[in-house]
Amino acid sequence: HKIEIRQGNLVTQDMRDRIKVGMTQTQVKAALGAPLINDIYHANRWDYLYRLEQKGKVTESQRLTLYFEQGMLARIDDATPLKPAAIPIQEQSNVKN
């Protein structure tokens, strides 16, 4: 038996809908919580990552990256969650382990 492993910040659609360009870092943190990755070299970039592993396989993966300028949300990169089975076979052959 393998356990279910959840890692990171799960951002629901409701949470995502609450953030808008122009919000302050404090407002974003109130809506989403603290980011998973806090990079001292890129203090104006916040990464919210989430991964669910079931029976030893990744079944769900999310990435939301926020960029701030002068303390205000300037850009949102919302990567579409991809399940491993959704990656075309041609792309899988190019993936290096």
C-alpha positions as CSV (number, residue, x, y, z in Angstrom):
1,H,0.0,0.0,0.0
2,K,1.4,3.4,-1.0
3,I,0.2,6.6,0.8
4,E,-1.2,9.7,-0.9
5,I,1.3,12.5,-0.8
6,R,0.3,16.1,-1.2
7,Q,3.0,18.7,-1.5
8,G,2.9,22.5,-1.9
9,N,0.1,25.1,-2.1
10,L,-3.2,23.9,-3.6
11,V,-4.7,26.9,-5.3
12,T,-8.4,26.4,-6.1
13,Q,-10.2,28.2,-8.9
14,D,-12.1,30.3,-6.3
15,M,-8.7,31.4,-4.8
16,R,-7.3,32.1,-8.2
17,D,-10.3,34.2,-9.1
18,R,-9.7,36.4,-6.1
19,I,-6.3,37.7,-7.3
20,K,-6.0,40.5,-9.9
21,V,-3.2,42.5,-11.4
22,G,-2.6,45.6,-9.3
23,M,-3.1,44.0,-5.9
24,T,-0.5,44.4,-3.2
25,Q,1.7,41.5,-1.9
26,T,-0.3,41.6,1.3
27,Q,-3.6,41.3,-0.5
28,V,-2.3,38.4,-2.6
29,K,-0.9,36.6,0.5
30,A,-4.3,37.0,2.2
31,A,-6.0,35.4,-0.8
32,L,-3.5,32.6,-1.5
33,G,-1.4,32.2,1.6
34,A,2.4,32.4,1.6
35,P,4.1,31.1,-1.6
36,L,5.8,27.7,-1.5
37,I,9.1,29.0,-2.9
38,N,10.6,32.2,-1.6
39,D,13.7,32.9,-3.7
40,I,16.0,35.6,-2.3
41,Y,17.4,36.3,-5.7
42,H,14.0,36.8,-7.2
43,A,12.0,38.5,-4.4
44,N,9.5,39.9,-6.9
45,R,8.5,36.4,-8.1
46,W,6.3,34.1,-6.1
47,D,5.8,30.5,-7.1
48,Y,2.8,28.4,-5.9
49,L,3.4,24.8,-6.7
50,Y,1.3,21.8,-5.9
51,R,1.7,18.1,-6.6
52,L,-0.4,15.1,-5.7
53,E,1.1,11.6,-5.8
54,Q,-1.1,8.6,-5.5
55,K,0.1,5.0,-5.5
56,G,3.6,6.2,-6.4
57,K,2.5,8.2,-9.5
58,V,1.9,12.0,-9.9
59,T,-1.8,12.4,-10.6
60,E,-2.1,16.2,-10.3
61,S,0.3,19.0,-10.7
62,Q,-0.2,22.8,-10.7
63,R,2.0,25.9,-11.0
64,L,1.0,29.5,-10.5
65,T,3.8,32.1,-10.8
66,L,3.2,35.7,-9.7
67,Y,5.4,38.7,-10.6
68,F,5.4,41.9,-8.6
69,E,6.7,45.4,-9.5
70,Q,7.1,48.0,-6.7
71,G,5.0,45.8,-4.4
72,M,2.1,45.4,-6.8
73,L,1.0,42.3,-8.7
74,A,2.1,43.0,-12.3
75,R,1.8,39.6,-14.1
76,I,0.2,36.2,-13.5
77,D,1.5,33.0,-15.2
78,D,-1.1,30.3,-14.5
79,A,0.2,27.0,-16.0
80,T,-2.6,24.6,-16.9
81,P,-2.4,21.6,-14.6
82,L,-1.3,18.6,-16.7
83,K,-1.8,15.0,-15.6
84,P,1.1,12.7,-16.8
85,A,-1.3,10.8,-19.1
86,A,-2.2,14.0,-20.9
87,I,1.3,14.5,-22.2
88,P,1.4,13.4,-25.9
89,I,3.6,10.3,-26.5
90,Q,5.9,12.2,-28.8
91,E,6.7,14.7,-26.0
92,Q,7.2,11.8,-23.5
93,S,10.0,10.4,-25.6
94,N,11.8,13.7,-25.4
95,V,11.6,13.9,-21.6
96,K,15.0,13.1,-19.9
97,N,15.0,11.5,-16.5
